[in-house]
Structure formats: C-alpha cells, structure tokens
Amino acid sequence: MSQIEKKNVYNSERSKTQVKSTVLKKTSQALAGIMIASTLVPVLAFAGIDFGSLKYDKYTKTVSGSVYTNTYDKEKSVSLSVYSDAYHKDLLITTSNVTYRTVDKVTYFDFDFSWTNPTVPDSVYMVTYYGNDRNQTYALNSGQAPTTTTGSSGWGGGGGWISSNNGVIEVSGDSIDAYTLQRAFENSKEVKIKIKGEKLAIPADVLAEALKKGAISVTIINDSGTITLPLAALKLEALAKELGAELKETKINVTIAKVADATAEDVTKAVYAAGGNPIATAVDFNVTASGNSKSVNVDFGNTYVSRTLNVNKNLDAKKATGALYNETTKKLSFVPSTFQSKDGQTVATLKRNGNSIYTVIEANKSFEDLASHWSKADVEMLANKLVVEGAADKQFQPDRNITRAEFAALVVRSLGLNSVTANTYFTDINSSAWYAGVVASASKAGIINGYEDNTFRPDAQITREELAAMIIRSLSYAGVASEVSESNQAQQLAKFKDSSKIVWAKKEIAAAVNAGIINGLTDDTIGSAEKATRSQAATMLKRYLKLADFID
C-alpha cells in the first residue's frame, strides 16, 4: 500500500466525530484510510458506496449518519452491519432500514438505529454493502455520559483525536481504539503512544493478536515520563481469566501521574532522610487490567519494565539513582537505573517489575574507614545508590565478614525487590527477625537455598562459594544468561590449584569467574571456602549490577 493510500486526513475543527474509512471499488483498488468530518460532502465522483456523516453514541448504543453513491441503481439495496471489534467477529446489529434522498445527482441513504446487545464498546466498526460494492469504517464514541463527575478516576470512552508524528501515535483522550492500535502494530513491532493526560486504556485483544504476530512492546509517553510494556510479560489471557472477562472486553490501563502535593512533600522528606537530594519529580506509575466490572494489578513476574523520568541537569551517574517511595514505611529504596545526559538534560531509565511511586535522587556519601581502602569507589557508589549502608556512623567496616542474612538483604535490595511476609520453609527464621522479610523474598525469587536440614543459618558468615552462587542466581533472575559449558567450566577453574575444594558450586563459580564477577584470592587460588568480607560482597554486587545493566 502506497504512502498516499495510508495517509489520514483530519478535520477536527469541523467535526468532533472521528471516522476512518476504507473503500473497496469494483476495480479492486487497495484500501485507503480516510478521516472524514460529519459535514463533509463528496467532491470526487466514483462508483460504489461511501460513508458520509457518522456518529456513534455508546451511552444510547446508537449509530446515525449516511452513506452515499453517485451511481444510484434502484435494483440495488443498502445494508449496514455494526461490529464491536476490528476483526468483524462480534456482530452487534445488521439492518437495511434506511431512507434515501438525492442531492445534485448524489444519492444519500440515511440511517439512525440502536441495538439491544449488551456489548457497549468504545468504538464501533461498520460495514456497508450496496449490491456488490462494499465499504468499511469505524467511529469513536462522541456521546456524553448521562452523569457528570469531577476528578473522575474511571476510564472514559472518548478516544479524542488521534494522529501520528514520527512514528508516535498521539492520543488526546484516555483510550485508544482497536483499529488505530492494530494498524500501528502492522507498521512496527514496538508501538509508541503519546497521551495528553495521565491515563490510557488499551484494548487487550489487539495486544494479544499483535504478540502472536511478533510484536514486542507498547510504550506510553506523557509529560511526566514513559513506560514500556513488554507484551509477553502482560499474560493477557491469564488476566482476562482472572477478571472473568472475554479478552475483547479486557483493557490494560496505564497511569503516569505526578503525585499529589502532600505525597510529594513526604517523598522529599524521605530523600533527605536517605542522605540525598531530590532531582526529579515523583511520579506514580501504575498498570492494571480491567473487565467484567473488575480491576486487578498487572504482575510482571520477574520481567523488568522500563520507565523514564526527566532530570533537568547533567549528573554524575555514580552519585545518582532511581528510587522507589514506599507509602507505608515512607522510605526510599534502590531501583535499577541508568542515565543518559545531553545538553543539560538527563533521562533516567528505571527498571522494575512492579507498580509504585518513583523518583531520582543524588547523593555523595563517604566513610572514614574507606579513605585508603581498595573498595572505596565501589562501596561509595553503591551507598549513593542506596544498595549498601554503613555499619556505624561514617564507618563501613569493609574487612568485617558478612553474614548470610546480611548478604541476602543486599541481593534483595540490588534487584529492587520488596520484602515479603510469606513464610519460608526455613526452620531457623523467626518471623520477627529483621531479616525475615528479605530472606523470604530472596527465597521466593530463587536466589537462596537452605541446607539439607531445612535451615538457612542467617547469622553464619557467608563463604565465597555461597556468595558466587547467589550472585549468579541474581543474574539469572535479572534475565542475564551466564551459564558456561562443561568445557568452559573446566577451563575457568583449571587456573586455580584449589578448585578441587569447591564443594557444590563449581558451575556457579565458573560462571562468576567467566563473567568477571569474582577473581581469585591470588593468581592461582580461588578460596571458595574463605569467608567473604563486606567490601568483597559490595564489589561483586557492583560488577553484577553493571553486567545486568542495572547501573552505569
């Protein structure tokens, strides 16, 4: 199809009705997408049938308007079919009840009808037949809700005007219709939608169909930030089933909204309490699914979803981080994030698998006992990013051994995971212990395993072997493949004369060595049974975070 045939013509000043029309002529010409206003009259003569004015009111379930032809034939009859989906599978009504009139040799067939079908879509798809001629179009709701509310938190029906700018679909309303989204995925596997407001409702059936055809993602953009949804992570059929709804009735609802003033003040206090300075507006990113009068949060599993926030300054990535604000604890925590600065502006990309309030902070932390320590740069960078904390005021205690519970907490923090209250099978974890939540979270994510006697031994000092295993599992959770072949495993360990002392984690240590996460204690010893120190743990965390693209 040529560019001319694909071109959309908009006339929003003359009509609020939005229609895209495609015409099939007897000469088998290709489909042409046309936006026509409700008062537009034909200026070019052609055979067949075309849509004139068209109006759809979802609240009264009424479609009205006209179709016209300049080759009237009394032997031909006009019929119209209305569907709720772009694939013409869900028929709402078929009718031949029209009246006709002739103006300047053009015959108009006027219609005004409604249906009793309980389906009430945000847009309808119409097909008209005139003898052997066929034409199709669609219309967005232009009706008004019977009641008026202020500060509505619902998802409205009007899609507003829709246009395309450099491959980005621009939507003025709070929903995008199936037809427009379907066409966008035909042109790109990664669709971008820019919205004027804070919310957008997306038809789940179109996303599911696009995924089957190889589409990758849809990105929602507004003035506060962006969020990119990997289609495979949405699990659309499972969401519809959870809602008890058909897929065609299910919407994916995205909100990108600056927080209210009171919450913004609380976030600022939390930033200062964490030893940082606020450098970006706090934004609430929320993704839900709705259908059958129900709504559920979208669970992305272990898929990290990218969001962006704008920072109005150049910054040092080693001293900045994306942060999550917990409304319950009123504290901040690390979010995997990278930065790109240009011309006094910085875009922060935050990666996490859950809904929350996010912001960006800057810090410049230091510890007195790291002044001449080899781990100074790595530890201070992770402290600025809220991954590691000092052991006492201005003290990090870099050479102190680290316990299994302490390292579990660091791993959970580095992955941006929440502590969970779910019980683990570990018999030695007291639910009131400070580490109970992080151990449960790490266990749920598959990062830690206990011993054969069902204990975790939280206060035991972690060995380098155990630490390497947890790091490699963290990489796997983050979606980074790190496994090595048996031949490469043997090659990686052959350089260490004490590799035979590795008890159970040869595969993980070989992978860690291959990835550059762990080095030998000396040129020819790995020291797998040695206890790991706080500085060693921090350095290995930094290396894995860079490998996972969780920090710059």
C-alpha positions as CSV (number, residue, x, y, z in Angstrom):
1,M,0.0,0.0,0.0
2,S,1.4,3.4,-1.0
3,Q,2.0,6.3,1.4
4,I,-0.8,8.2,-0.3
5,E,-3.2,5.4,0.4
6,K,-2.1,5.2,4.0
7,K,-2.5,8.9,4.6
8,N,-5.0,10.0,7.2
9,V,-6.9,13.3,6.7
10,Y,-8.2,15.1,9.8
11,N,-10.8,17.8,10.0
12,S,-11.3,18.1,13.8
13,E,-12.2,21.8,13.6
14,R,-15.4,21.0,11.6
15,S,-16.5,17.9,13.5
16,K,-15.9,16.1,16.7
17,T,-16.7,12.8,15.0
18,Q,-13.7,10.7,14.1
19,V,-14.0,8.3,11.3
20,K,-11.5,6.2,9.4
21,S,-12.9,4.8,6.1
22,T,-11.6,2.3,3.6
23,V,-13.2,1.8,0.2
24,L,-13.2,-1.3,-1.9
25,K,-14.0,-0.4,-5.5
26,K,-15.2,-2.8,-8.2
27,T,-11.8,-2.2,-9.9
28,S,-10.2,-3.9,-6.9
29,Q,-8.3,-0.8,-5.8
30,A,-6.5,-1.1,-2.4
31,L,-7.9,0.1,0.9
32,A,-7.5,3.8,1.6
33,G,-7.7,5.1,5.2
34,I,-9.6,8.4,5.3
35,M,-10.7,10.6,8.2
36,I,-13.9,12.4,7.3
37,A,-15.8,15.0,9.2
38,S,-19.5,14.8,9.9
39,T,-20.4,17.7,7.5
40,L,-18.1,16.6,4.6
41,V,-19.8,16.1,1.2
42,P,-18.3,14.2,-1.7
43,V,-16.2,16.2,-4.1
44,L,-14.9,13.4,-6.3
45,A,-17.3,11.2,-8.3
46,F,-16.7,7.4,-8.2
47,A,-18.6,4.2,-8.5
48,G,-19.6,2.3,-5.4
49,I,-20.7,3.4,-1.9
50,D,-19.0,5.6,0.7
51,F,-19.7,6.9,4.2
52,G,-20.7,10.5,4.7
53,S,-21.5,11.7,8.2
54,L,-21.3,9.2,11.0
55,K,-21.9,9.4,14.7
56,Y,-21.7,6.8,17.5
57,D,-23.1,7.3,21.0
58,K,-22.1,4.4,23.3
59,Y,-24.4,5.6,26.1
60,T,-27.5,5.2,24.0
61,K,-26.0,2.4,21.8
62,T,-26.9,4.4,18.7
63,V,-25.3,4.9,15.3
64,S,-26.5,7.5,12.9
65,G,-25.3,9.1,9.7
66,S,-25.4,8.4,6.0
67,V,-23.7,6.6,3.1
68,Y,-23.9,7.8,-0.4
69,T,-23.3,6.9,-4.1
70,N,-23.3,8.8,-7.4
71,T,-24.4,5.7,-9.3
72,Y,-27.9,5.1,-7.9
73,D,-29.5,1.8,-9.0
74,K,-33.0,1.0,-7.8
75,E,-32.2,-2.7,-8.2
76,K,-29.6,-2.4,-5.5
77,S,-30.3,-2.3,-1.8
78,V,-28.2,-0.9,1.0
79,S,-27.4,-2.8,4.2
80,L,-25.2,-2.0,7.2
81,S,-23.6,-4.2,9.8
82,V,-22.1,-2.9,13.1
83,Y,-19.3,-4.8,14.9
84,S,-17.6,-4.2,18.3
85,D,-14.2,-5.5,17.0
86,A,-11.8,-4.7,14.2
87,Y,-11.9,-8.3,13.0
88,H,-15.7,-8.3,12.5
89,K,-16.3,-11.3,14.7
90,D,-18.7,-9.7,17.2
91,L,-21.8,-8.5,15.3
92,L,-24.0,-6.0,17.2
93,I,-26.7,-5.4,14.6
94,T,-27.4,-5.7,10.8
95,T,-30.1,-3.5,9.2
96,S,-31.4,-2.4,5.8
97,N,-33.7,0.2,7.4
98,V,-32.6,3.4,5.6
99,T,-34.2,6.4,3.9
100,Y,-32.8,7.9,0.8
101,R,-32.6,11.4,-0.8
102,T,-30.9,12.8,-3.9
103,V,-28.9,16.0,-3.9
104,D,-27.0,17.1,-7.1
105,K,-27.1,13.6,-8.6
106,V,-25.7,12.1,-5.4
107,T,-28.0,9.7,-3.5
108,Y,-27.8,9.6,0.2
109,F,-29.0,6.7,2.4
110,D,-29.7,8.0,5.9
111,F,-29.8,5.7,9.0
112,D,-30.4,6.1,12.7
113,F,-30.6,2.9,14.7
114,S,-29.7,1.3,18.0
115,W,-29.2,-2.2,19.4
116,T,-30.1,-4.3,22.4
117,N,-26.9,-6.3,22.5
118,P,-25.3,-5.8,26.0
119,T,-21.9,-5.1,24.5
120,V,-21.0,-1.4,24.7
121,P,-17.6,-0.8,23.0
122,D,-15.7,2.4,23.0
123,S,-15.7,2.3,19.2
124,V,-17.7,0.5,16.5
125,Y,-16.7,-0.9,13.2
126,M,-19.2,-0.6,10.3
127,V,-19.5,-2.4,7.0
128,T,-22.0,-1.3,4.3
129,Y,-23.0,-3.2,1.2
130,Y,-24.5,-1.7,-2.0
131,G,-25.1,-4.5,-4.4
132,N,-21.6,-6.0,-4.9
133,D,-19.9,-2.9,-3.6
134,R,-18.5,-2.9,0.0
135,N,-17.1,-0.3,2.3
136,Q,-15.9,-0.2,5.9
137,T,-15.1,2.3,8.5
138,Y,-15.1,2.9,12.3
139,A,-16.2,5.5,14.7
140,L,-15.3,6.5,18.2
141,N,-17.8,7.4,20.8
142,S,-18.9,11.0,20.7
143,G,-21.7,10.8,23.2
144,Q,-21.7,12.2,26.6
145,A,-22.1,10.2,29.8
146,P,-25.6,10.8,31.4
147,T,-24.0,12.0,34.6
148,T,-21.1,14.4,35.2
149,T,-18.4,13.8,37.7
150,T,-15.3,15.8,38.7
151,G,-11.9,14.3,39.4
152,S,-13.0,11.0,37.8
153,S,-10.7,8.1,38.4
154,G,-12.5,5.9,35.8
155,W,-11.5,5.2,32.3
156,G,-13.7,7.2,29.8
157,G,-14.8,6.2,26.4
158,G,-13.7,9.0,24.2
159,G,-10.5,8.5,22.3
160,G,-10.2,12.1,21.3
161,W,-8.3,12.9,18.2
162,I,-5.5,10.6,17.1
163,S,-2.6,11.4,14.8
164,S,0.8,10.1,14.0
165,N,4.1,12.1,14.4
166,N,7.4,10.5,13.6
167,G,6.0,7.0,14.3
168,V,4.5,8.1,17.6
169,I,0.7,7.9,17.9
170,E,-0.7,10.9,19.6
171,V,-4.0,10.4,21.5
172,S,-5.9,13.3,23.1
173,G,-8.3,11.2,25.1
174,D,-7.9,8.5,27.7
175,S,-8.3,5.5,25.4
176,I,-7.0,4.2,22.1
177,D,-9.3,2.4,19.8
178,A,-8.6,-1.1,18.4
179,Y,-8.4,-0.1,14.8
180,T,-5.7,2.6,15.3
181,L,-3.6,0.3,17.5
182,Q,-4.0,-2.6,15.1
183,R,-2.7,-0.5,12.2
184,A,0.2,0.8,14.3
185,F,1.4,-2.8,15.1
186,E,1.2,-3.6,11.4
187,N,3.8,-0.9,10.8
188,S,6.0,-1.5,13.9
189,K,6.7,-4.2,16.4
190,E,7.4,-1.5,19.0
191,V,4.5,0.9,19.1
192,K,4.7,4.3,20.9
193,I,1.7,6.2,22.1
194,K,1.8,9.8,23.4
195,I,-1.0,10.9,25.6
196,K,-2.2,14.4,26.7
197,G,-3.4,13.3,30.1
198,E,-2.3,10.8,32.8
199,K,-4.2,7.7,31.8
200,L,-4.7,5.4,28.8
201,A,-6.9,2.4,28.3
202,I,-5.6,-0.1,25.7
203,P,-7.7,-3.0,24.2
204,A,-6.1,-6.2,25.4
205,D,-7.3,-8.3,22.4
206,V,-5.3,-6.2,20.0
207,L,-2.2,-6.5,22.1
208,A,-2.7,-10.3,22.2
209,E,-3.1,-10.5,18.5
210,A,-0.1,-8.3,17.9
211,L,2.0,-10.5,20.2
212,K,1.1,-13.6,18.1
213,K,2.4,-11.8,15.1
214,G,5.7,-11.0,16.7
215,A,5.1,-7.6,18.2
216,I,7.4,-6.7,21.2
217,S,6.2,-3.8,23.2
218,V,4.0,-0.7,23.6
219,T,5.4,2.5,25.1
220,I,3.1,5.1,26.8
221,I,4.5,8.6,26.9
222,N,3.3,11.8,28.6
223,D,5.0,14.9,30.0
224,S,5.7,13.2,33.3
225,G,7.5,10.1,32.0
226,T,7.3,7.0,29.9
227,I,6.7,3.3,30.5
228,T,7.4,0.4,28.1
229,L,5.3,-2.7,28.4
230,P,6.7,-5.9,27.0
231,L,3.7,-7.6,25.5
232,A,4.9,-11.1,26.5
233,A,5.0,-10.1,30.2
234,L,1.4,-9.0,30.3
235,K,0.0,-12.5,30.2
236,L,-3.2,-11.2,28.7
237,E,-5.2,-14.4,28.5
238,A,-4.5,-15.1,32.2
239,L,-5.5,-11.6,33.2
240,A,-8.8,-11.9,31.3
241,K,-9.5,-15.2,33.0
242,E,-8.7,-13.7,36.4
243,L,-11.2,-11.0,35.7
244,G,-13.8,-13.4,34.4
245,A,-14.0,-11.4,31.2
246,E,-13.6,-12.1,27.5
247,L,-10.3,-10.8,26.1
248,K,-12.1,-8.4,23.8
249,E,-13.7,-6.9,26.9
250,T,-10.4,-6.5,28.8
251,K,-8.4,-3.3,28.9
252,I,-4.9,-2.7,30.0
253,N,-4.9,0.6,31.9
254,V,-1.8,2.7,32.3
255,T,-1.4,5.7,34.6
256,I,1.7,8.0,34.6
257,A,0.9,10.8,37.1
258,K,2.8,13.2,39.2
259,V,2.0,12.6,42.9
260,A,-0.2,15.0,44.9
261,D,1.4,17.8,46.8
262,A,1.1,16.1,50.2
263,T,2.8,12.9,48.8
264,A,5.4,15.0,47.1
265,E,6.3,16.6,50.4
266,D,6.6,13.1,52.0
267,V,8.9,11.9,49.2
268,T,11.1,15.0,49.6
269,K,11.4,14.2,53.3
270,A,12.3,10.6,52.6
271,V,15.0,11.8,50.1
272,Y,16.7,13.9,52.7
273,A,16.3,11.2,55.4
274,A,18.2,8.8,53.0
275,G,21.1,11.3,52.8
276,G,20.3,12.5,49.3
277,N,18.9,15.5,47.3
278,P,15.8,15.3,45.1
279,I,16.5,16.0,41.4
280,A,13.3,14.8,39.8
281,T,9.5,15.0,40.3
282,A,8.0,11.9,42.0
283,V,5.7,10.1,39.6
284,D,3.2,7.3,40.2
285,F,3.4,4.5,37.5
286,N,0.5,2.1,37.7
287,V,-0.6,-0.7,35.3
288,T,-3.9,-2.5,35.9
289,A,-6.2,-4.7,33.9
290,S,-10.0,-4.2,33.9
291,G,-13.0,-6.1,32.6
292,N,-16.3,-7.5,33.8
293,S,-16.6,-4.6,36.2
294,K,-13.4,-5.7,38.0
295,S,-9.8,-4.5,38.2
296,V,-6.5,-6.2,39.1
297,N,-2.9,-5.1,39.2
298,V,-0.7,-6.4,36.4
299,D,2.0,-8.7,37.8
300,F,5.1,-8.7,35.5
301,G,6.7,-11.6,37.3
302,N,10.5,-11.3,37.1
303,T,10.3,-9.1,33.9
304,Y,11.9,-5.7,34.5
305,V,9.7,-3.0,33.0
306,S,11.5,0.3,31.9
307,R,10.2,3.7,32.9
308,T,11.8,7.0,32.3
309,L,11.9,10.2,34.3
310,N,13.4,13.5,33.2
311,V,16.1,15.3,35.2
312,N,16.7,19.0,34.3
313,K,20.5,18.8,34.8
314,N,23.6,16.8,33.8
315,L,24.7,14.5,36.6
316,D,27.3,12.0,37.7
317,A,25.7,8.6,37.3
318,K,27.9,7.3,40.2
319,K,26.2,9.7,42.6
320,A,22.6,9.3,41.4
321,T,19.9,6.6,41.4
322,G,16.3,5.9,40.7
323,A,14.4,5.3,43.9
324,L,11.1,3.8,44.9
325,Y,9.0,5.5,47.6
326,N,7.1,3.2,49.9
327,E,4.0,5.0,51.1
328,T,3.7,2.6,54.1
329,T,7.2,3.0,55.5
330,K,7.7,6.4,54.0
331,K,11.2,5.3,53.0
332,L,13.1,5.1,49.7
333,S,14.8,2.1,48.2
334,F,17.1,1.4,45.2
335,V,15.7,0.9,41.8
336,P,17.9,-0.4,39.0
337,S,18.5,2.6,36.9
338,T,20.8,4.1,34.2
339,F,21.3,7.6,32.9
340,Q,21.8,9.4,29.7
341,S,22.8,13.1,29.8
342,K,22.8,15.6,26.9
343,D,22.7,19.4,26.7
344,G,21.9,19.9,30.3
345,Q,19.2,17.3,30.4
346,T,19.2,13.8,31.7
347,V,16.9,10.9,31.1
348,A,16.8,8.3,33.9
349,T,15.6,4.8,32.9
350,L,14.3,2.9,35.9
351,K,13.8,-0.8,35.7
352,R,11.5,-2.7,38.0
353,N,8.7,-5.3,37.9
354,G,6.0,-3.6,39.9
355,N,3.8,-0.6,40.3
356,S,4.9,2.2,42.6
357,I,6.0,5.9,43.1
358,Y,9.4,6.6,41.6
359,T,11.8,9.5,41.7
360,V,15.5,10.2,41.1
361,I,17.9,11.4,43.8
362,E,21.6,12.4,44.1
363,A,23.9,11.7,47.0
364,N,27.6,12.0,47.8
365,K,28.3,9.6,50.7
366,S,31.7,8.7,52.2
367,F,33.0,6.5,55.0
368,E,36.0,7.4,57.2
369,D,37.4,3.9,57.2
370,L,37.5,3.7,53.4
371,A,39.9,6.6,52.9
372,S,42.7,4.4,51.6
373,H,40.8,1.1,51.1
374,W,40.8,-0.7,47.7
375,S,37.0,-0.9,47.7
376,K,36.4,2.8,48.3
377,A,35.0,3.7,44.9
378,D,32.7,0.7,44.6
379,V,31.3,1.0,48.1
380,E,30.7,4.7,47.9
381,M,28.9,4.4,44.6
382,L,26.6,1.6,46.0
383,A,26.0,3.7,49.1
384,N,24.9,6.7,46.9
385,K,22.5,4.3,45.2
386,L,21.0,3.1,48.4
387,V,22.3,-0.5,47.9
388,V,24.7,-0.7,50.8
389,E,24.7,1.0,54.1
390,G,27.3,1.9,56.7
391,A,27.8,-0.3,59.8
392,A,28.0,2.7,62.1
393,D,28.2,6.5,61.8
394,K,30.7,7.2,59.0
395,Q,32.0,3.7,59.3
396,F,31.6,0.9,56.7
397,Q,33.8,-1.8,58.3
398,P,35.0,-3.1,54.9
399,D,37.0,-6.0,56.2
400,R,34.4,-7.4,58.5
401,N,32.9,-10.7,57.4
402,I,29.3,-10.6,56.2
403,T,26.6,-12.9,57.3
404,R,24.2,-14.9,55.0
405,A,21.3,-12.8,56.2
406,E,23.1,-9.5,55.5
407,F,24.1,-10.6,52.0
408,A,20.5,-11.8,51.3
409,A,19.4,-8.3,52.2
410,L,21.9,-6.7,49.8
411,V,20.8,-9.0,47.0
412,V,17.1,-8.3,47.5
413,R,17.9,-4.6,47.6
414,S,20.0,-4.7,44.4
415,L,17.2,-6.4,42.5
416,G,14.7,-3.8,43.6
417,L,12.6,-6.5,45.3
418,N,10.1,-5.8,48.1
419,S,10.4,-7.7,51.3
420,V,7.6,-10.2,51.6
421,T,5.8,-11.6,54.6
422,A,5.4,-15.0,53.2
423,N,6.7,-17.8,55.4
424,T,9.7,-19.8,54.2
425,Y,10.3,-23.4,55.0
426,F,13.5,-22.5,56.9
427,T,13.1,-23.7,60.5
428,D,15.5,-21.2,61.9
429,I,14.0,-18.0,60.6
430,N,12.0,-16.2,63.3
431,S,9.2,-14.1,61.7
432,S,10.1,-11.2,64.0
433,A,13.8,-11.1,62.9
434,W,14.9,-8.1,60.9
435,Y,15.9,-10.3,58.0
436,A,12.8,-12.5,57.9
437,G,11.2,-10.4,55.0
438,V,14.3,-10.3,52.8
439,V,15.1,-14.0,53.3
440,A,11.6,-14.8,52.3
441,S,11.8,-12.5,49.3
442,A,15.2,-14.0,48.2
443,S,13.8,-17.5,48.7
444,K,10.7,-16.7,46.6
445,A,12.9,-15.3,43.8
446,G,15.1,-18.5,43.8
447,I,18.2,-16.6,44.9
448,I,18.9,-18.6,48.1
449,N,18.6,-22.2,49.1
450,G,18.8,-23.6,52.6
451,Y,20.7,-26.5,54.0
452,E,19.5,-30.1,53.9
453,D,18.2,-29.8,57.4
454,N,15.8,-27.0,56.3
455,T,17.8,-24.3,58.0
456,F,19.1,-21.1,56.5
457,R,21.6,-20.2,59.2
458,P,21.2,-16.5,58.8
459,D,23.9,-15.5,61.2
460,A,26.6,-17.7,59.7
461,Q,29.3,-15.9,57.8
462,I,28.9,-16.4,54.1
463,T,31.6,-18.2,52.1
464,R,32.9,-17.0,48.7
465,E,31.3,-20.1,47.2
466,E,27.9,-19.3,48.6
467,L,28.2,-15.7,47.6
468,A,29.1,-16.6,44.0
469,A,26.1,-18.9,43.7
470,M,23.7,-16.2,45.0
471,I,25.2,-13.6,42.6
472,I,24.8,-15.9,39.6
473,R,21.2,-16.7,40.5
474,S,20.6,-12.9,40.8
475,L,21.9,-12.5,37.3
476,S,19.5,-15.2,36.1
477,Y,16.6,-13.5,37.8
478,A,17.5,-10.3,36.1
479,G,17.4,-12.1,32.7
480,V,21.1,-12.3,32.1
481,A,22.3,-15.6,30.7
482,S,25.6,-16.5,32.5
483,E,25.8,-20.3,32.2
484,V,29.0,-21.8,30.9
485,S,29.6,-25.1,29.0
486,E,31.3,-28.0,30.8
487,S,34.4,-27.5,28.8
488,N,34.5,-23.8,29.6
489,Q,33.7,-24.5,33.2
490,A,36.8,-26.8,33.4
491,Q,38.9,-24.2,31.6
492,Q,37.8,-21.4,34.0
493,L,38.6,-23.4,37.1
494,A,41.8,-25.0,35.9
495,K,43.8,-21.9,36.7
496,F,43.1,-22.3,40.4
497,K,45.1,-25.0,42.2
498,D,42.5,-25.2,45.0
499,S,39.4,-25.6,42.7
500,S,39.1,-29.2,43.9
501,K,38.0,-27.8,47.2
502,I,34.8,-26.3,45.8
503,V,32.1,-28.3,47.5
504,W,29.0,-27.9,45.3
505,A,29.0,-24.7,43.3
506,K,31.6,-25.4,40.6
507,K,29.2,-24.4,37.9
508,E,28.3,-21.1,39.6
509,I,31.9,-20.2,40.5
510,A,33.0,-20.9,36.9
511,A,30.2,-18.7,35.6
512,A,31.1,-15.9,38.0
513,V,34.8,-16.1,37.0
514,N,33.8,-16.1,33.3
515,A,31.6,-13.1,33.8
516,G,34.4,-11.2,35.7
517,I,32.3,-11.0,38.9
518,I,34.7,-12.9,41.1
519,N,38.5,-13.0,41.0
520,G,40.9,-15.4,42.7
521,L,42.3,-14.5,46.1
522,T,45.7,-14.9,44.4
523,D,46.6,-15.6,40.9
524,D,46.2,-19.4,41.4
525,T,43.8,-19.7,44.3
526,I,40.0,-19.1,44.4
527,G,39.5,-19.5,48.1
528,S,35.9,-20.9,47.8
529,A,35.7,-21.8,51.5
530,E,37.0,-18.5,52.7
531,K,34.6,-16.1,54.4
532,A,33.6,-13.1,52.3
533,T,34.1,-9.6,53.6
534,R,31.7,-6.7,53.3
535,S,34.0,-5.0,50.8
536,Q,34.2,-8.2,48.6
537,A,30.5,-8.5,48.7
538,A,30.0,-4.9,47.6
539,T,32.4,-5.2,44.8
540,M,30.8,-8.3,43.4
541,L,27.4,-6.7,43.7
542,K,28.7,-3.7,41.7
543,R,30.1,-6.0,39.0
544,Y,26.9,-8.0,38.6
545,L,24.7,-4.8,38.6
546,K,26.8,-3.4,35.7
547,L,26.6,-6.7,33.8
548,A,22.8,-6.7,34.2
549,D,22.7,-3.1,33.0
550,F,21.1,-2.1,36.3
551,I,23.7,0.7,36.9
552,D,26.0,2.6,34.6
